[in-house]
Amino acid sequence: MNNEVTIRFAERMSQLPPYLFGMINKIKMEKRWEGIDVIDLGMGNPMDPTPNKVTEKLCEVAVDPKTHRYPVAGGMKNLKREIALFYKRKYGVELTGEDDVICTIGSKEGISHLCLALLGPGDTVLVPSPFFPVHVYAAVIAGASVLRFPLGSEEEFLRQVSSMCQSLYPHPKLVMLNYPHNPTGTLASREFFVEMVKLAKRFNFMVINDFAYGQIVYDDHVAPSLLEIPGALDVGVEFGSFSKSYNMAGWRLGYCVGNKEMVGGLAKIKGYYDYGIFSAIQVAGIVAMRDCDEAIVEQVAVYQKRRDVLCEGLARMGWEVDKPKAGMFVWVRIPEPYVRMGSIRFSVEMMNRANVAVAPGAGFGEEGDGYLRLALVENENRIRQALKQMKRALVEIDQEVKAGTFVLQPDAPQG
Ligand SMILES: Cc1ncc(COP(=O)(O)O)c(C=O)c1O
């Protein structure tokens, strides 16, 4: 008798490419184990502290045994009410804070499970590219087909959605938006959202807007919420996150607000998967939402300075770069001749030669290849240092290319 068990994954697993950032992170961790100081511009993982008021509240509440029980699934009433008040205060949106708000274990979990609630085989989702991976793969895992199209200008975006809705049968079921956009830092105008809501009603599709960077906006620009558009509550939801606004990435706290049926669908599916978020974290989240507007302003000022140091430094190296209007990243095209390496090899070379971690644009879809995404999480001095080290690495590459020992192509020559 054969005692061996064959481990067989579900078919959906074959749809998932290796997580590209995993590879870069692995090299980073190996270097750090060796005691090498890697400057990390790779992941949007905030390094600045959570506001004191929030950590103090967590510590105070965490010692109360009542918080050690299973929490209220879907979020505490007071936190949901605070989220509704935030929407009223910032965007003039009227929410009850009951069946139109649900708390999630970070927005990524919420987006994933909402896709599972809304989508299945035979459904089509439209996602602009480049994209944050979960916006595509949550739909893929749910069994839906994903149609990607270049992000482009707002006009082009709307034209593409309209044309795909007319030509595809069955019509797309969902459009996945992410404004402010990761990785490009693009902001949507209010008018864009107005047109999107009109299209949603005309072609009967739902809309999700991932608003994780809604509060990280520079130079007096404003990021409108999808929900402030009349009629938006009929067609969609928006996801918010505590991770970026309040430097609470490890706490895993986010929320989904908007259309009650969609929120209800997420609540139903989450009911089978999880028991909610540690109550002490939820109580601390109330303090963040209620008392930490000033901390956000200070944090955005910090990111804006880092953005300027990084963009100006890259420009001095001869790179063409636009300062992002929002988000935590600089999205920049790798200049000639180095772009011939492709973004993955370029990133690996920067890690190996410069001890600088960057995110290869290819990790955000094919349309992102040729670009890098640089996170604004390291301080200004370390950003300057990273630029110096990258510059040195590029000089080294130039010399090797001249000597014929390095070929500018996506994969290192074998042998
Ligand atoms: C666009 C976008 N959405 C969602 C997330 C995940 O946020 P959370 O920590 O709330 O799960 C990220 C994190 O990098 C992100 O960039």
Ligand as a Chemical Component Dictionary entry (heavy atoms), coordinates in Angstrom:
data_LIG
# 
_chem_comp.id                   LIG 
_chem_comp.type                 NON-POLYMER 
_chem_comp.pdbx_formal_charge   0 
_chem_comp.three_letter_code    LIG 
# 
loop_
_chem_comp_atom.comp_id 
_chem_comp_atom.atom_id 
_chem_comp_atom.alt_atom_id 
_chem_comp_atom.type_symbol 
_chem_comp_atom.charge 
_chem_comp_atom.model_Cartn_x 
_chem_comp_atom.model_Cartn_y 
_chem_comp_atom.model_Cartn_z 
_chem_comp_atom.pdbx_ordinal 
LIG C1 C1 C 0 -3.850 50.588 -1.959 1  
LIG C2 C2 C 0 -3.742 49.802 -0.718 2  
LIG N1 N1 N 0 -4.832 49.241 -0.207 3  
LIG C3 C3 C 0 -4.799 48.507 0.913  4  
LIG C4 C4 C 0 -3.606 48.300 1.565  5  
LIG C5 C5 C 0 -3.608 47.437 2.783  6  
LIG O1 O1 O 0 -3.951 48.188 3.868  7  
LIG P1 P1 P 0 -4.357 47.522 5.256  8  
LIG O2 O2 O 0 -3.145 47.591 6.120  9  
LIG O3 O3 O 0 -5.477 48.366 5.746  10 
LIG O4 O4 O 0 -4.783 46.121 4.991  11 
LIG C6 C6 C 0 -2.431 48.846 1.095  12 
LIG C7 C7 C 0 -1.153 48.578 1.788  13 
LIG O5 O5 O 0 -0.088 48.759 1.343  14 
LIG C8 C8 C 0 -2.495 49.613 -0.090 15 
LIG O6 O6 O 0 -1.402 50.153 -0.606 16 
# 
loop_
_chem_comp_bond.comp_id 
_chem_comp_bond.atom_id_1 
_chem_comp_bond.atom_id_2 
_chem_comp_bond.value_order 
_chem_comp_bond.pdbx_ordinal 
LIG C1 C2 SING 1  
LIG C2 N1 SING 2  
LIG C2 C8 DOUB 3  
LIG N1 C3 DOUB 4  
LIG C3 C4 SING 5  
LIG C4 C5 SING 6  
LIG C4 C6 DOUB 7  
LIG C5 O1 SING 8  
LIG O1 P1 SING 9  
LIG P1 O2 DOUB 10 
LIG P1 O3 SING 11 
LIG P1 O4 SING 12 
LIG C6 C7 SING 13 
LIG C6 C8 SING 14 
LIG C7 O5 DOUB 15 
LIG C8 O6 SING 16 
# 
